[in-house]
């Protein structure tokens, strides 16, 4: 993509500044979103394994929606 040519109004510097600022803010927002998903608290699988049902259950008895 060729860089914009300078015009008599001098729009090249503001255009590049807006593009760089947009990339920085977008990248920062994406980083924050990924970090929040990675660091979120999920189910504690070890507790579920220790305290969950000991016998194999029929899926229809656990999943009550659908067909």
C-alpha positions, 0 to 999 in steps of 0.5 A, a space after each residue: 500500500 503506497 503512502 499518501 502523497 503530501 498535499 497542499 493541505 499537509 494531511 500526511 502526518 495527521 493521517 499517519 498519526 491516526 493510523 498508528 494510534 488506531 493500531 496501538 489502541 486496537 492491539 491494546 484492546 485485543 491484548 486486554 481481551 485475551 488477558 481477561 479470558 486467559 486469567 478468568 476463573 473457570 470451574 475447578 476440575 480437581 474438585 469436580 473430579 473428587 466430589 462428582 458422581 462416582 458412577 457413569 450417568 446416562 447423558 439424557 439424565 444430565 442434559 435436560 435440553 434438546 431432543 
